[in-house]
Amino acid sequence: MTAKKKWSAEVTEHSDAMDLEDHIFEADDARKIAASLKRSAEHSDRRQAEPFQSAMSMLNFYINRAGKNLPQARRKVLEDAKDELRAAFGRPQQD
């Protein structure tokens, strides 16, 4: 395993971000991903920011760490999850 993979796994597992449902970023339903992130953010004892910010940050972290290796279809689901997350928290949609 490369140092980068170890680093990102370490951040995901042991950061003060929040506790995530296992394999949530592998789900094919953007609404399910958003609901899980919202639930995790609201119930986590490890987050330091507001629930919306923590959930969105974790989603962006996952997308950014995958980088060019993230297939277009997978990226679309995760980008759609951002919109679903905004809706779940009653935030305005971004263009």
NORTA-V290715 format. One record per backbone hydrogen bond with DSSP energy under -0.5 kcal/mol. NH is the residue of the N-H (numbers start at 1). CO is the residue of the C=O. Records with the same first field share a line. If there is no record, write none. Layout:
NH = CO + CO
//
This chain:
6 = 2
7 = 3
8 = 4
9 = 5
10 = 6
11 = 7
12 = 8
13 = 9
14 = 10
15 = 11
20 = 18
24 = 21
26 = 23
27 = 24
30 = 28
33 = 29
34 = 30
35 = 31
36 = 32
37 = 33
38 = 34
39 = 35
40 = 36
41 = 37
42 = 38
43 = 39
44 = 40
54 = 50
55 = 51
56 = 52
57 = 53
58 = 54
59 = 55
60 = 56
61 = 57
62 = 58
63 = 59
64 = 60
65 = 61
66 = 62
67 = 63
69 = 66
70 = 67
71 = 69
75 = 71
76 = 72
77 = 73
78 = 74
79 = 75
80 = 76
81 = 77
82 = 78
83 = 79
84 = 80
85 = 81
86 = 82
87 = 83
88 = 84
89 = 85
90 = 87
91 = 86
//
